[in-house]
Amino acid sequence: MSAGDIGAWGRGRRQGLGALGALLCACACALASGAIAGDVLQVRFGGDRHETRVVVELDGETKGAVISDGAADGVLVMGLAKVSAASEPQGEGVGLVHAWTAKSAGGGAQLRLQLNHRATIVRRFLLPPSDGVSVYRYVIDLAANDQPATPATPGLLPAVWREPQPAAAAPAPVVKPLRLKKVIVIDAGHGGKDPGAEGSYGREKDINLAAARALKARLERGGHYRVVMTRDTDTFVPLETRVQIARAADADLFISLHSDSGASPDMRGATVYTLSDKGSDRVVRNVMSANDWFINVNLPGRDKAVNQILLDLTQRATRNRSDAFAETMLDHISDATPLQQHSHRDAGFMVLLAPDVPAVLLEMGFITNHDDEARLTNPADRRKLMNAVGDSIDAYFAQQTQVAER
């Protein structure tokens, strides 16, 4: 990616939401289900497969509503108003609950419980802080029904409660299970008819693909991630398609890998880019108006103005996560490769535009610099850098888990 392309979009760090962002936040929260009062801190369980208690610890008051009772697909969904689950905590369950996830949605949070056995909510209530307990606790008591829940798709989660079905019975529908593996989309920049920048020994598209494969191998070794590649061969993939791939995969993180180029052979070092407010506004004007899929976010607003405000909030929350990951990545890769001065920058690159997927673009070094190109084309140096990127991904999700469990 050329320095001219980067300069066209602008540089520099974002300094905050600003007055307009704060006003939009206040308006959207008021128009949705009220202002956000707190966060989902952790989810605890007790009991057995006959009776199970679910305790959601919160740092703010909430009201609960049953979105789905799990009768059809074995996944009970509870909405919690005025709280968020920005770190998207998840984990294994106990008793009647096989696994759980939580996420922010529509001015509140959604708690999804994958059931081991068909169950009924017998009571639910909110306990305020008291008797030395400093948090709110939303309690859900479940009791088993006679029939087992529809089993989840085999292989994606540990086995759930199963019972033999009568031979004459219709096959049970396949249910998409709650996933506990994070989904990482790796985007090897350029490809096919688009070679990218040219170096003394190779082309950017080939270096990017080799690095993407090395990162994929690093992530898959631990078994904690599901990795999706936007391309795994020398093929051309349009920029908007790369974003669509990430959103279709319900990605937790999108990483686009590139090799920089500069007017001077002395320019060297890695840089990490996240989405800028200015760049986002420019692409909204020029791209989003002609591409409805960009703004096809699952937002509950029934009014167009409300949806636009909620979309803005979704984008801002996503950019905050992207910034957090970019800083974590820079901390880890600094020992594996030189960094440019002001190594965290922002820009309006299209591959960073997904409103609901945290995304970064890593310029791994300058293909037009002798030392950087030698490092980028050396398999050992490439593995060292991608291992550091993999370590940063581990650290980023570990930080999210710590925040969710504090």
N, C-alpha and C positions, 0 to 999 in steps of 0.2 A: 504494500500500500504506500503510495507516494506521499512525500511531505506536503506536496501541493494539495492533494486530496484532503489531508488532515487539516491543513491551514484553512481550507475553504469552510470547514465546519466550526472552526474556533477551538480555543484551548482554555485551560484553567479549571480550577476546582469549583464545584458548586458550594455556596456558603450557607444554604438553608432554604427553607420553604418560602420566606418572604411574606409580606403582609397579605398579598393576594392569595397565596396558598393557604394561609391560616384562615382567611375569610371563607374560602371554598370549603375547607375542612369543617368549619363550624356550620355552614349552610347544609352541607351534605349530611352530616350527622343528625341535624335537626330534622331534615326532610326524610331521612330513613327511619330507624327505630330508636332515635334518641341518641344523646351523646355517649361516646364510649367511656365507661366508668372504670374499667379495669381489664386485667388479663387472666387467661386460664393459666394457673401456675403449675398444677399437676393433677393427675387422675389416679385415684387409689381404689382398690377393690377388696372385698371380703366376702366370705361365704363359700358355697359349693355349687354343684350343677343343678341343685334343686332350688336354692334361693341365693341370690347374689346382690350385694349392695355396691353401687357405684358412687364414689364421692369425688366431685369435681371441686378442687380448691381454687378460689378466685380472690383477687384483691379488690373486688368491687361487687356491688349488689347486682342481681340479675333477675330476670323472669324467664322461665323455660316454657317451651312449646314442643309438642311431638310433631315432627315433620313426617316421619315414616315409622310405623310400629314394627317393621321387620317381618310382618306376616308373609309378604310376597317373596322376599329375596334373602331373608336372614340378616339384613343390615338395619339396625335401629338407628334413626337419625333424630337428634334432639337439637333444637335451636335455642341458643342462650342470648338474650338481648343485652345490649349495652356493655358487652365484653368483647375482647379480641383474642385471637390465637395466632399472633403474628409469626411466631417461631414454628408453627405447625407441629406441635408435639405429637408423638405417637408411641405405641408400645404394645406389649402383650397383655392379655386380660387374665381373669381368674374366673373359675366356675362357669357360669353361663356365657361369659364374654370371652371370645377367642382373641380378639385384637381390637385396638381402638386408634382413631386418629382425630385430631381437632384442627380446624382451620377457620380463619376469619371469613365472614360472608355477610354481605348486606347490612352493615352496621352492627353486627353481632358476631357470634361464633357458632359453628356447627360441630357437634360431637357425634361421631359415627362409631357405633359399636357393632362389630361383626359377631354374631351369636353362634355359640356351639350347639344350641338347642332352642327350639321355639320357646319364647318366653313372653310374659305379660308384665307390663309396668303396674305394680300394685299400689305404689305411692311414690310421690316425688315432692320435695320441699326444700326450702332454703333455710340454712342455719346461719345467723349472723355471728360475728366474732364474739366470743364469750369464754369464761372459765379458762383464761390463759391461752386461748386459741385466737390468733391475730387475723385470720383470714375468714372469708365467707366460704360456706360449703353447700354446694347444690347436691342433694342426695337423690339417687334414683334406686328404688328397690325393685328387683326383678324376681319373678317366680316362674318356674318351668311349666310349660304346657305338656301335653301328652306326646306330641309329635316332634321329631327332630327337625332342626332347621335345615334348609337346603344347603348341601355342602358347597364349599368354595371350589373354584377351579384348582385341581391338583397341581402341586409343584410350586405354586407361588407363595404359599404360606404353609406352616406345619398343619398336619391333618386336623380336621375339626370333627365334631361329633357326627357319626354316621350310623344308620341302621339299614338293614336290607329292605329294599322296596318290593312289594308284591309283583309277581311277574306280569300281571295284567295292568298294573298301574302305568299311567302315562309318565314318560321320563321327566324328571324334575328340571326346571330351567337352570341353565348355567349362570351362576352369579359371579360378577366381577368382585374379587376379594379386596379387602383393604390391603394396600401394599405397604410394607415396612422398609423396602429398599428405596433409597433415593434414586431418582432418575437424572442422569447427567447427559446432556447433549453436547457432543464435541463437534465443532464446525471447522473443517479444514478449509481455509480461505482459498478462493479462486478455484481453478480446475477446468479441464477440458479445453475449450477454445479460449479461455481466459487464463493466460499463464501467470499473471501478476508481475511482480518486479523481476528483473534479470540480474543475476550476479555473475561473477567470474567463472564459477564452476557449475551453477545450476539455476533452476527457475524456482520462483517462490511457490508455485502450486505444488511442486514435488516435495519441497522442504516442509511445507505445512502439512501435507498428508502423512509424511513419515513421522512428524511430531504427534499428530493426532492418533496414529496407530500406537505409538509408544505410550501416550497417556491412557489410551483405552486399556492396554495391557496392564499398566500400573493399577488402574482402578479395579479391574476385574480380578486381580490376584487376591484381594482381601474378601471378595464375595459380598461386600456391603452395598454395591451399586448396580443398577442396570444402566448400561451405557448405550446410547444411541448416536450413530454417526450420521451427519448430514450427507456425507459422501465417503465411501471407502475405496473408491477407484478414481482414476483420472477422468472424471466426468464434470460437465458444467451443470451447476445447480443455481437457479436464479436466487437472488438475495431474499425476495419475499417468501420463496419456498423454504428456505432455511429456517425462517421464523415460524412458518406453518408447521414444520416438522417438530420444532421444540414445543409448540402449543399442543399439537396432536398427541405428543408423548406425555403430556402433563408434566413437563420437566420441572425439576427443582432447581436446576442451574444450567445455564447455557454458556459455553466457552468457545469463542471464535479465535483461532490461531492464525497469525499472519507473520510475515517477515517484512520489515520496514525497508525503505529506500530513501536516500537523501541526495541533495545536490552536491554535498561535499563528501569525499571518502572518509573524512575524519569523524563523521557523525556515527555514533555507536550507542549501544545500550538498549535495554528492554523498556517498554512502556505499557501500562494497562489503561484502557479506556472504559469509561462507563457513560451512560446516556446523559446528555446535557439538556437542561430545560429549553435553551434556545434552539438546539438542534431538533429536539422533539417537536417544538411548535412549528418549525419549518417543515418537517416531514408530515405533520398533521395536516398542514395546509395543502401540501403538494401530493401526498400519497393517500392518506386515510380517507379523504373525501371520495376517492375512486375505488377504494378497496374496503368493503364492509367487514371483511374477515379480521382486519386489524383491530376493530373495536367490538368484536363479537365476544364480549366478556360476560360471564354469568352474573349479571347484576339484577337485583330485584326491583329496581325503580320502574314505575309504570309511566312516568312522565319523561319526555325526552331531555328536558333540562336537568332533572334529577339524575338520570343515567349519565349525562355528560359530567356532572360533578363527581359522581361515584367513580366514573372511569378515571378522572383526574386523580382522585385519592388512591385508586389502585395503582396507577402508574407511579405516584410518588412513593408509596410503600415499597414497590418493587425496586425503584431506584435506590432507596435507602439500603435495601438488602444487597443490591449490586455494589454499592460503595463499600459496605462492610466486607464483602468478599474480596473486593479489589485490594483493600488495605491488608487483609490477611494474606493474600497471594504475594504481594510485594515483600512482606516480612519473610516469607519462606523462600522466594526465588533469589533474594539478594545474595545469598551465598553460592548460588549456582551460575549466575550470569551478572555482568555489569548492568546497572540501571541508568537510564537517562536522568538528568536533573529534572525535577518536577515529574516524577515517573507515574503519578496518577493524574490523568487528564480526562476531560469529558469531550464528547463529540456527538454528532447526530447520525452516526452510522446506522443504516437500516437494520442490520442484524441485531442491533441492541433494542429494537423497538417493541418487542412483545410486551404488552402492558401488564402481564401477570407472570412473567418468568424472569427472575434475576439473571442478568447477563453481563459479561465482560468481553472485551476484545483485547487479546494479548499480542502486542508486537514483540516477538521474541528476540529481536536484534535487527541490525541493518545488514541486509544482503549485499549492500554496496560498500560495506566496510570489510577489510581483509580479515581481521581477527574475528569479528562477529560471524562472517560467513563460514570461516573455518570451524567455528564452534557449532553453528547450526547444521552443518553437513557431516559432522563427526558423530557416529552412532552413540559413542560413550557419553559425550557431552550432551547430546540430545536426550538420552535417558536420564542423565542427572537433572536436567532442567525439568523434564516432565514428571520425574519422581517428586521434585520439589512442588510442582503444581498439584500433584496428587496429595501430598502432605497438607497443602493449604486447604484442599477440599475437605479432608478429614477434620482439620482444625476448625473450619467454618461450621460444619454441622455439629461438632462437639460443643462449640460455643452456644449454638442454638438449643441444644439439649440441656445444657447447664442453666440457661435462662428459663427454659420451660419448667425445670425441676426445682428452682430455688425457692 
